[in-house]
């Protein structure tokens, strides 16, 4: 069934979201932002093409997330993930003195939020039995 949703479907969406998020920025020197801001990087067609591919990916993911979850859903998801970071700090698993660790956790949570947004219509359909207007039965 082409419209089936499995844990593997979610993991694939999360993988693509993680590649998008970490490819755009991460605390190492291996990201688009680090590449563009590095000394000696000249703006040329390769830099422009990679930037446009990332921008297209962000537009697809952010648009789908906002269309499926709405502003309230995105705000609640971000608040939930913010509280997860708070919990990690409160339990002593993470410290605010380590900006690199905080950045990695925040980036993972952003990728999770985007993956949930890309999957939300399927998740809602599974939980409630309601389908979106965009769903067309074959």
C-alpha positions as CSV (number, residue, x, y, z in Angstrom):
1,X,0.0,0.0,0.0
2,X,1.6,3.2,-1.2
3,X,0.0,5.4,1.6
4,X,1.0,3.2,4.5
5,X,2.9,4.7,7.4
6,X,5.4,2.7,9.4
7,X,8.1,3.4,12.0
8,X,10.5,3.1,9.1
9,X,8.6,5.8,7.3
10,X,9.1,8.1,10.2
11,X,12.8,7.2,10.6
12,X,13.4,8.0,6.9
13,X,11.7,11.4,7.3
14,X,13.8,12.0,10.4
15,X,17.0,10.9,8.6
16,X,16.3,13.4,5.8
17,X,15.4,16.1,8.4
18,X,18.7,15.4,10.3
19,X,20.7,15.6,7.1
20,X,19.0,19.0,6.3
21,X,19.5,20.4,9.8
22,X,23.1,19.1,10.4
23,X,24.1,19.9,6.8
24,X,23.0,23.4,7.3
25,X,24.6,24.0,10.7
26,X,26.3,22.1,13.4
27,X,29.0,23.0,16.0
28,X,31.8,21.4,13.9
29,X,33.5,22.8,10.8
30,X,31.5,20.4,8.6
31,X,28.3,22.3,7.7
32,X,27.2,24.7,5.0
33,X,27.3,27.7,7.4
34,X,30.9,26.9,8.4
35,X,31.9,26.4,4.8
36,X,30.4,29.7,3.7
37,X,32.0,31.6,6.6
38,X,35.4,30.0,6.4
39,X,38.3,32.1,5.3
40,X,39.2,31.5,1.6
41,X,35.7,30.5,0.6
42,X,34.7,32.3,-2.5
43,X,31.1,32.6,-3.5
44,X,30.6,30.6,-6.7
45,X,28.2,28.3,-8.4
46,X,28.8,25.3,-6.1
47,X,28.2,27.3,-3.0
48,X,25.1,28.8,-4.6
49,X,23.8,25.4,-5.7
50,X,24.3,23.8,-2.3
51,X,22.7,26.8,-0.6
52,X,19.7,26.6,-2.9
53,X,19.3,22.8,-2.4
54,X,19.3,23.4,1.4
55,X,16.9,26.3,1.1
56,X,14.5,24.1,-1.0
57,X,14.7,21.3,1.6
58,X,14.0,23.8,4.4
59,X,11.0,25.2,2.5
60,X,9.6,21.8,1.9
61,X,10.0,20.6,5.5
62,X,8.9,23.9,7.2
63,X,5.9,24.3,4.9
64,X,4.8,20.7,5.4
65,X,5.3,21.0,9.2
66,X,3.3,24.2,9.5
67,X,0.5,23.0,7.2
68,X,0.1,19.7,9.1
69,X,0.6,21.0,12.7
70,X,-0.3,24.6,12.4
71,X,1.3,27.4,14.5
72,X,-0.1,26.0,17.7
73,X,1.3,22.5,17.1
74,X,4.7,23.9,16.1
75,X,4.8,26.1,19.2
76,X,3.7,23.3,21.5
77,X,6.2,20.9,19.9
78,X,9.0,23.5,20.4
79,X,7.8,24.1,24.0
80,X,7.9,20.3,24.6
81,X,11.4,19.9,23.3
82,X,12.5,23.0,25.2
83,X,11.2,21.3,28.3
84,X,13.1,18.1,27.4
85,X,16.3,20.2,27.3
86,X,15.3,21.7,30.7
87,X,14.8,18.2,32.1
88,X,18.2,17.1,30.8
89,X,19.8,20.1,32.6
90,X,17.8,19.5,35.7
91,X,18.8,15.8,35.9
92,X,22.4,16.8,35.4
93,X,22.7,14.9,32.1
94,X,23.6,18.2,30.3
95,X,25.1,21.4,31.5
96,X,24.5,24.9,30.1
97,X,28.2,25.5,30.4
98,X,28.7,23.2,27.4
99,X,27.3,25.2,24.4
100,X,28.4,22.5,22.0
101,X,26.3,19.8,23.7
102,X,23.4,22.1,24.0
103,X,23.6,22.9,20.3
104,X,23.7,19.2,19.4
105,X,20.7,18.4,21.5
106,X,18.8,21.4,20.1
107,X,19.6,20.4,16.5
108,X,18.5,16.8,17.1
109,X,15.2,18.2,18.6
110,X,14.7,20.5,15.6
111,X,15.2,17.6,13.2
112,X,12.7,15.6,15.3
113,X,10.1,18.5,15.2
114,X,10.5,18.6,11.4
115,X,10.1,14.9,11.1
116,X,7.0,14.9,13.2
117,X,5.6,17.7,11.1
118,X,6.3,15.8,7.9
119,X,4.6,12.7,9.5
120,X,1.8,14.4,11.4
121,X,-1.0,13.8,8.9
122,X,-0.3,10.1,9.0
123,X,0.0,10.0,12.8
124,X,-3.3,11.9,13.3
125,X,-5.0,9.6,10.9
126,X,-3.7,6.6,12.9
127,X,-4.7,8.1,16.2
128,X,-8.2,9.5,15.3
129,X,-9.2,7.8,12.0
130,X,-9.7,11.2,10.5
131,X,-8.2,11.9,7.1
132,X,-7.0,15.1,5.5
133,X,-8.8,16.8,2.7
134,X,-5.7,16.2,0.6
135,X,-6.1,12.4,1.0
136,X,-7.7,10.8,-2.1
137,X,-8.9,7.2,-1.9
138,X,-7.9,5.0,-4.8
